[in-house]
Every structure is written in C-alpha cells, then in structure tokens.
C-alpha cells in the first residue's frame, strides 16, 4: 500500500489534511489550531489493516517521518491481528523514522453522546481538556440534519462543563470498507487512533465498548488500542465496566440522560428499534430509570427478535443476564435464557447444514417457500 500525495489545505477557520492510501483519498477537516502536518503517523496507522488485508507493504512516498514508538507498536499489532484473524498477513513498513515531538500538552476524549463516551468523560473530566466528536463515524456525512442536531446537543453538554468540543470531519469510516474490512469487527480502534494521532493531543482517551473481563478479537480492545501510541500521543482505553454498570452510574446525571444517543441506524437521534437501542432500553428497564431520548421498554418481544451470531453477541447477553439476576427480574432472566438456548441451537443446526449439505439444503428450502408463496 502506497501512501502518497500528502496535502494540507486551509478553508477559513478550518483546514483539511489528506493523503492517498493507494487509490483511496483519506481526509480530515479540523479547526486550524488542531492537527499535525509534520508527521505521517495518522496515515500509517490507518493503512495498517488494509495493507494486512491485501498483503502489500506500506510504502510512504514522503520525507515526513513516522514515529519510532508507533512503528514498533504496529509490528506488535500485526502479531496480535494475525493470531486473531489468520487471513491477514504481516507486512513491512517502509518509511523514515523519527521521534514524534509533543505539540499539544493537553488531554482529550472521544465523545459521541453515547453511554461509553459520556461515562468516560464524567469519570475523568478533571483530567480532560477537550472532547472530540468525529463526523462521519457514527453518522453518515451526508445526513446533515441529524449531524446538526447531535452537534447542538453535544455542544450544550460540553458548555455545561465549560470544556471545548472539537468537531472533526473525516471519511475514515469508509476506508476499511474500500478494502473489504468491517469497521466494527476490525477497524474501529485503528480509525479512532489515526484521528487521535492527527489531532496532536498528548493523551487521548478511547471510551471502551469491551469490558476487561471480556477481551476477545474486535476492532477496539484494551489490548490493541494503546499500541497505536507515538512519543507524542498516548491512548488510554477506558474503562473495565460493562454498560449496565455505566448506566447505573449515569442515571443520577440528568444532563447525561438528556444527551444520551446510542442508535447506529442513522435515521433519527434514537430509533428505539435497533439492537443497540433495545439493549439500552432493556438496561434502563432493569434500572427502573427513564431516559428522555428513549421510550421505555414495555415488552420483551424486541429482545427476542435478536439474532446472536458472534462471540460478542453472546457476551453482551451474558452481561445483561448477570444484570437481570442482580436486579432479580424474573421475566428478563427467562427471556434472555430462552434467547441464548434458541440461538445456540440455531447456530449449531446452521453449522451442521453447512458441513453436511454445503448450504444447498437452506437454499432449497428458501426456493420452495418462494414457489409456494409467490
């Protein structure tokens, strides 16, 4: 993978820093007083997983150096990623190396208005100097109406605590898809790290989505995210708690509940119907807590509609079941136990069908239903 045509363009009070990763132009638009143009760290970090996917070395066509610390971290990351995902390949990184000097002696936290980021900010606010909201990650770049609504609410939240909210706009969410990689499964931590490296803050806090008790292969983990550090920018993966524990803490904070946005469907502030919305509504039900941005969960039918396919899916339900037992909610316990049994059985049958019939039986059944139900 060749990193080339690194450019820097000013537009009023903002500027755009970009580079080509093969044929993909990766860009970041930031306030003028934020953003590093002296090193190539952000683009090399962003290129790692796509290069491992294609099996091509990373070649930097620029005199701008990559951090020595980051370089060593990327080697270690490759070893981990290849253990987790054997279809990826170890690749060389051809670039000049140097020590990346600190440019901003301050600390920032990624902030989306979700459970993880609000909790991380509230718990660490005395150590933080800024919040970073990245347009284009949780919300599509062309969904301007929703972006503006979210930015207004995030700004009101930041103003209450007298902390700067820095809006960064980028197409980094599209980079992994261009190379056949899932953002969630592979690239989330790398994408946030690249953005953090470009911002230039001395320390960047990445709100956790995976508790320490459940470390498994994923796009963002407490094992991998800190390895994207340079001499100038360190990353901290916060915190070891599960979402139930975070919401139990946040329910006492009125502004946090008024700001809460967990949806990933890109339709409205919270659709209330996607898995993430329903999961949050279920936790709020267990905590007997109302949230102005989410409707109460009166029925458990949406929970029973979940499809559990991955280790992460089962870990999430396992933690919800633990919370339900703690709250002694028998209806939720019964529903979650039934869900786990059903999904394990369905997955087992799907594996048998795949191994014995190579998917032909499933295809035949679908075709039969189409014929009988035109």
C-alpha positions in Angstrom: 0.0 0.0 0.0 1.5 3.3 -1.1 0.9 6.5 1.0 1.3 9.4 -1.3 0.1 13.0 -2.2 0.0 14.2 1.3 -1.6 17.6 1.3 -2.7 20.4 3.6 -5.4 23.0 2.5 -6.8 25.9 4.5 -10.5 26.9 4.4 -11.3 29.8 6.7 -11.1 28.8 10.3 -10.6 25.1 9.3 -8.0 23.1 7.4 -8.0 19.7 5.7 -5.2 17.2 5.9 -5.3 14.4 3.4 -3.3 11.6 1.7 -3.8 8.8 -0.8 -3.7 5.3 0.5 -3.4 3.5 -2.8 -6.4 4.9 -4.7 -8.3 5.9 -1.6 -8.1 9.6 -0.6 -8.3 9.8 3.2 -9.0 13.2 4.6 -9.6 15.0 7.9 -11.1 18.5 8.3 -10.3 20.1 11.7 -10.1 23.6 13.4 -7.0 25.4 12.3 -5.3 25.2 15.7 -5.7 21.4 15.8 -4.0 18.8 13.6 -0.4 17.7 12.8 1.1 18.2 9.4 4.7 17.4 10.4 4.5 13.6 10.7 2.8 10.8 8.8 1.7 8.8 11.9 -2.1 9.1 11.3 -2.0 7.8 7.8 0.4 4.9 8.5 -1.8 3.8 11.4 -4.9 4.0 9.2 -3.1 2.0 6.4 -2.1 -1.0 8.7 -5.2 -3.2 8.5 -6.0 -2.5 4.8 -2.3 -3.4 4.0 -2.5 -6.6 6.0 -5.7 -7.4 4.2 -4.1 -7.1 0.8 -0.7 -8.4 1.8 1.1 -5.4 0.5 3.9 -3.5 2.3 3.2 0.1 3.5 5.4 2.4 1.4 5.4 6.1 2.4 6.3 8.4 -0.5 7.2 11.3 1.7 10.1 12.7 3.7 7.7 13.1 6.7 8.7 10.6 9.3 6.7 8.0 11.2 7.1 7.8 15.0 9.6 5.2 16.2 7.3 4.2 19.0 4.3 3.9 16.6 6.4 1.8 14.2 7.2 -0.7 17.0 3.6 -0.7 18.1 2.4 -1.5 14.6 4.7 -4.5 14.5 3.3 -5.8 17.7 -0.3 -5.1 16.5 0.4 -7.2 13.4 1.4 -10.2 15.5 -1.8 -9.9 17.5 -4.1 -9.3 14.5 -2.6 -12.3 12.7 -3.3 -14.5 15.7 -6.9 -13.2 15.8 -7.5 -13.2 12.1 -5.2 -15.7 10.3 -6.3 -14.5 6.8 -4.3 -11.2 7.4 -0.6 -11.0 6.5 2.4 -9.5 8.2 3.6 -6.5 6.1 6.7 -4.3 6.0 6.5 -0.6 6.7 8.9 1.4 4.5 9.2 4.9 5.9 11.6 7.3 7.6 11.5 7.1 11.4 12.0 9.8 14.0 10.8 10.8 17.4 7.4 12.5 17.3 7.6 15.6 19.4 4.7 16.7 21.6 2.7 19.6 20.1 -0.3 19.8 22.5 0.3 19.3 26.2 -3.4 18.5 26.9 -5.7 15.6 27.1 -8.8 14.8 25.0 -11.6 12.2 25.0 -13.6 10.9 22.0 -17.3 11.9 22.5 -20.3 10.7 20.6 -23.0 11.3 23.2 -23.3 7.5 23.9 -23.1 5.6 27.1 -19.4 4.8 26.9 -18.2 8.3 26.0 -20.5 10.2 28.5 -19.4 7.8 31.3 -15.7 8.2 30.4 -15.9 12.0 30.3 -17.9 12.3 33.6 -15.5 9.9 35.4 -12.3 11.6 34.0 -13.4 15.2 33.5 -10.8 16.7 35.9 -8.0 15.2 33.7 -9.6 16.3 30.3 -9.1 19.5 28.3 -11.3 18.8 25.3 -13.9 16.5 23.7 -13.5 15.1 20.2 -16.6 14.5 18.0 -15.9 12.9 14.6 -18.5 13.5 12.0 -18.8 10.5 9.6 -18.2 7.7 12.1 -21.5 7.3 13.9 -23.5 9.4 11.4 -23.1 9.4 7.6 -21.5 12.6 6.3 -24.5 13.4 4.1 -27.0 13.2 6.9 -26.6 16.9 7.7 -29.8 17.3 9.6 -29.1 14.6 12.1 -25.4 15.8 12.4 -26.5 19.3 13.3 -29.0 18.0 15.9 -26.3 15.8 17.5 -23.7 18.6 17.4 -26.2 21.0 19.1 -26.8 18.6 21.9 -23.2 17.6 22.3 -22.3 21.3 22.4 -24.8 22.0 25.1 -23.4 19.2 27.1 -19.9 20.5 26.7 -20.9 24.1 27.5 -22.4 22.9 30.8 -19.0 21.6 31.9 -17.1 24.5 30.2 -15.0 22.2 28.1 -14.2 22.7 24.4 -16.0 20.4 21.9 -13.8 19.9 18.8 -15.7 18.8 15.7 -13.6 16.8 13.3 -15.0 15.7 9.9 -13.5 12.7 8.1 -14.2 9.9 5.6 -12.1 7.4 7.6 -15.2 5.3 8.2 -15.2 4.4 4.5 -11.6 3.3 4.4 -11.9 -0.2 5.7 -14.9 -0.9 3.5 -12.9 0.0 0.4 -10.6 -2.9 1.3 -13.2 -5.4 2.3 -13.0 -4.9 6.1 -15.7 -4.2 8.6 -15.4 -1.1 10.7 -16.8 -2.7 13.8 -15.0 -6.0 13.6 -11.6 -4.8 12.5 -11.1 -1.1 12.2 -12.8 1.0 14.9 -9.8 1.3 17.2 -7.4 2.0 14.3 -9.7 4.6 13.0 -10.0 6.4 16.3 -6.3 6.1 16.9 -5.5 7.6 13.5 -7.8 10.5 14.2 -6.2 10.9 17.7 -2.7 10.9 16.3 -3.6 13.6 13.8 -5.2 15.8 16.4 -1.9 16.0 18.3 -3.2 15.8 21.8 -0.7 14.4 24.4 -3.2 11.9 25.7 -6.4 10.6 24.0 -9.0 8.6 25.9 -10.9 6.0 23.9 -14.2 5.1 25.7 -14.5 1.3 26.0 -17.0 -0.8 24.3 -15.4 -4.1 25.6 -15.0 -4.6 29.4 -11.7 -6.1 30.6 -13.4 -9.3 31.7 -14.5 -10.0 28.1 -11.4 -9.4 26.0 -11.9 -11.0 22.6 -10.9 -10.2 19.0 -12.5 -7.0 18.0 -11.9 -3.7 16.3 -11.3 -1.8 19.6 -9.9 -3.5 22.7 -7.8 -2.7 25.8 -5.0 -4.9 24.4 -4.7 -3.3 20.9 -5.7 0.4 21.1 -2.8 1.6 23.3 -0.3 0.1 20.8 -1.2 2.9 18.3 0.7 5.4 20.6 3.5 7.6 19.4 6.0 9.5 21.6 3.7 12.5 21.3 0.3 10.9 21.7 -0.7 8.1 24.1 -4.1 6.2 24.1 -6.0 5.0 27.2 -8.8 2.5 26.8 -11.4 3.4 29.4 -12.9 1.6 31.3 -13.3 -2.0 32.6 -17.1 -1.7 33.3 -20.0 -3.2 31.4 -22.8 -0.9 30.0 -25.2 -1.8 32.8 -22.7 -0.5 35.4 -22.1 2.7 33.4 -25.8 3.4 33.1 -26.3 2.7 36.7 -23.8 5.5 37.4 -25.2 7.8 34.7 -28.8 7.6 35.8 -28.0 10.1 38.6 -26.8 12.6 36.0 -29.8 14.4 34.4 -27.9 16.1 31.6 -26.2 12.8 30.7 -29.6 11.1 30.2 -31.0 14.1 28.2 -28.0 13.8 25.9 -27.8 10.0 25.5 -27.6 8.8 21.9 -26.9 5.2 21.3 -28.5 4.5 17.9 -26.5 3.2 14.9 -29.2 3.2 12.3 -28.5 6.8 11.1 -32.3 7.6 10.9 -33.0 9.8 13.9 -31.5 10.7 17.3 -32.5 7.3 18.6 -34.7 5.0 16.5 -35.6 2.9 19.6 -35.8 -0.3 17.4 -32.2 -1.3 16.5 -30.4 -3.8 18.7 -28.3 -1.1 20.4 -31.4 1.0 21.2 -33.3 -2.0 22.5 -30.3 -3.2 24.6 -30.1 0.2 26.2 -33.9 0.3 26.8 -33.6 -3.1 28.5 -30.9 -1.9 30.8 -32.9 1.2 31.7 -35.9 -1.1 32.4 -33.7 -3.2 34.8 -32.6 0.0 36.5 -36.2 1.4 36.7 -34.9 4.5 35.0 -36.5 6.8 32.4 -34.5 8.4 29.7 -35.8 11.4 27.7 -34.2 10.2 24.5 -35.5 6.6 24.6 -39.0 5.2 25.0 -39.5 2.7 27.9 -39.3 -1.0 27.0 -42.8 -2.3 27.9 -42.5 -5.6 26.0 -39.7 -8.1 25.7 -40.6 -9.1 22.2 -37.9 -6.8 20.6 -35.3 -8.6 22.8 -36.5 -12.0 21.5 -36.0 -10.7 17.9 -32.2 -10.6 18.4 -30.0 -12.9 16.4 -26.9 -14.0 18.2 -24.1 -14.9 15.8 -20.8 -13.9 17.2 -18.9 -14.3 20.5 -19.5 -10.6 21.2 -23.3 -11.1 20.8 -23.3 -13.9 23.4 -21.0 -11.9 25.7 -23.4 -8.9 25.6 -26.4 -11.1 26.5 -24.3 -12.8 29.2 -23.7 -9.5 30.9 -27.3 -8.5 30.5 -28.3 -11.8 32.2 -25.9 -11.1 35.0 -27.6 -7.6 35.5 -31.1 -9.1 35.4 -30.1 -11.6 38.1 -28.7 -8.8 40.2 -32.0 -7.0 39.8 -34.0 -10.2 40.4 -36.1 -9.5 37.3 -37.5 -13.0 36.5 -39.2 -12.0 33.3 -36.0 -10.7 31.8 -34.0 -13.6 33.1 -36.4 -16.1 31.5 -36.4 -14.2 28.2 -32.6 -14.0 28.0 -32.1 -17.6 28.9 -34.6 -18.7 26.2 -32.8 -16.4 23.7 -29.4 -17.9 24.4 -30.7 -21.5 24.2 -32.6 -20.8 20.9 -29.7 -19.0 19.3 -27.1 -21.7 20.3 -29.4 -24.4 18.8 -29.9 -22.4 15.6 -26.2 -21.8 15.2 -25.5 -25.5 15.8 -28.0 -26.5 13.2 -26.6 -24.0 10.7 -23.1 -25.4 11.1 -24.4 -29.0 10.6 -26.3 -27.9 7.5 -23.3 -26.1 6.1 -20.9 -29.0 6.8 -23.2 -31.8 5.5 -25.1 -30.0 2.7 -22.8 -27.0 2.0 -25.7 -24.6 2.2 -27.8 -26.4 -0.6 -30.5 -27.5 1.9 -31.0 -24.0 3.1 -31.1 -22.6 -0.5 -33.6 -25.4 -1.5 -35.9 -24.6 1.4 -35.9 -20.9 0.5 -36.7 -21.6 -3.1 -39.5 -23.9 -2.1 -41.1 -21.2 0.0 -40.8 -18.7 -2.9 -42.5 -21.2 -5.2 -45.3 -21.9 -2.8 -45.7 -18.3 -1.8 -45.3 -16.2 -5.0 
